[in-house]
Structures are given as structure tokens and as C-alpha cells.
Amino acid sequence: MLDDQKPLYEADVDLAAPIADYQANLTVVRDAAVPLPEPLTALLTALMENLETAAVKDPLVALKALADLRYVIAGVGADAALAVQVGRIRIETVAAALGTSEAAARRYLNRYRHM
């Protein structure tokens, strides 16, 4: 019997199999997701690094950039969500491409369609 007050790692419970199952599931989900083109990955990485630096050095600049970015995201997101809807791309396909559940993909698309 497990002590409810004790963490599992201290309760002499072998967590190797569940952790391996979880890692395997993450790999399957990640492999099914749409890969981003390298230039876009590099751009997003550079953007994140610049925003993190600005947040420390000049937080007002970071906040302004984030406000502008939200505007861009809303517009492009609405266009992409509409393209998915018009193209009649199945929610299962969208979920797999995003590496998420169908319910989460549906919420994600709806957020952009109603911005």
C-alpha cells in the first residue's frame, strides 16, 4: 500500500515504464506534427531571444513589440483558420499537424476565427 503523503519516487515504485510510455507518446505526437521550415524556426528563435533581451533591458520596448506581434498573430491566425475551414481540412488532420488533441485544435481554430 502506498503512503499518500510520500512522493512516488520515494515510495519504491518503479516509474520507468510509465515514463517510457509517456516519452514514446510525446515522440509519436512530435513526429506527426507539421515541421516548421528552417527559416521560420530561425526567425522564431531570434524573435524569442530578442524579446527576452528586451524584457530585461527595456521592458517597454518588449511590451510594444508583443502588442504589435499580437496584432500580426490575430490577422494571420484568422487567415489560416479560414483557409482550414474553406479547405475543409478535417479536425483530426489539424490536431495531428499541431501536435495536440482534436478538442484543443478546435479551440485553437475558434479563437482565431472569432478575433
C-alpha positions in Angstrom: 0.0 0.0 0.0 1.2 3.5 -0.9 1.6 6.2 1.6 -0.5 9.1 0.3 1.9 11.6 1.9 5.0 10.2 0.2 6.1 11.1 -3.4 6.1 8.1 -5.7 9.8 8.3 -6.3 10.3 7.8 -2.5 7.7 5.0 -2.3 9.9 2.4 -4.0 7.6 2.4 -7.1 9.2 1.7 -10.5 8.2 4.6 -12.7 10.5 3.6 -15.6 7.7 2.0 -17.7 5.1 4.8 -17.3 7.8 7.5 -18.0 9.0 5.5 -21.1 5.4 5.3 -22.3 4.9 9.0 -21.8 8.2 9.7 -23.7 7.2 7.4 -26.5 3.8 9.1 -26.8 5.5 12.5 -27.0 7.7 11.3 -29.7 4.8 10.0 -31.7 2.9 13.3 -31.3 6.0 15.4 -32.2 6.8 13.2 -35.2 3.2 13.6 -36.5 3.2 17.4 -36.2 3.9 19.6 -39.2 7.6 20.5 -39.2 8.4 24.2 -39.5 10.7 25.2 -42.3 14.2 26.1 -41.0 14.0 29.8 -41.9 10.8 30.1 -39.9 12.3 28.2 -37.0 15.4 30.5 -37.1 13.2 33.6 -37.2 11.1 32.5 -34.3 14.2 31.6 -32.3 15.7 35.0 -33.0 12.5 36.8 -32.1 12.2 35.0 -28.8 15.8 35.8 -27.9 15.4 39.5 -28.9 12.1 39.7 -26.9 13.8 38.1 -23.8 16.7 40.5 -24.0 14.3 43.5 -24.4 12.2 42.3 -21.5 15.3 42.7 -19.3 16.9 45.7 -20.8 13.9 47.8 -22.0 10.6 46.2 -20.9 8.6 48.9 -22.6 10.1 48.0 -26.0 9.3 44.3 -25.3 5.7 45.1 -24.4 5.3 47.3 -27.5 6.8 44.5 -29.7 4.5 42.0 -28.1 1.5 44.2 -28.7 2.4 44.6 -32.4 3.0 40.8 -32.6 -0.4 40.1 -31.1 -1.9 42.2 -33.9 0.1 40.2 -36.6 -0.8 36.9 -35.0 -4.5 37.7 -34.9 -4.6 38.6 -38.6 -2.5 35.7 -39.8 -4.3 33.3 -37.5 -7.7 34.4 -38.8 -6.5 33.9 -42.4 -5.0 30.5 -41.6 -8.2 29.4 -39.7 -10.3 30.5 -42.6 -8.1 28.6 -45.1 -8.5 25.5 -42.9 -12.3 25.9 -42.9 -12.6 26.7 -46.6 -10.3 23.9 -47.5 -12.4 21.6 -45.4 -9.3 20.2 -43.6 -10.5 17.6 -41.1 -10.1 18.4 -37.4 -8.1 15.2 -37.0 -5.6 16.4 -39.5 -5.4 19.8 -37.9 -4.8 18.2 -34.4 -2.1 15.9 -35.7 -0.4 18.8 -37.5 -0.4 20.9 -34.4 0.6 18.0 -32.1 -2.5 18.4 -30.0 -5.9 16.9 -29.3 -8.9 17.5 -31.5 -10.6 19.5 -28.8 -7.6 21.7 -28.3 -7.2 22.1 -32.1 -10.9 23.1 -32.3 -10.5 25.7 -29.5 -7.3 27.0 -31.2 -9.1 27.5 -34.6 -12.2 29.0 -33.0 -10.0 31.5 -31.1 -8.6 32.8 -34.4 -11.9 32.8 -36.2 -13.5 34.9 -33.5 -10.8 37.5 -33.0 
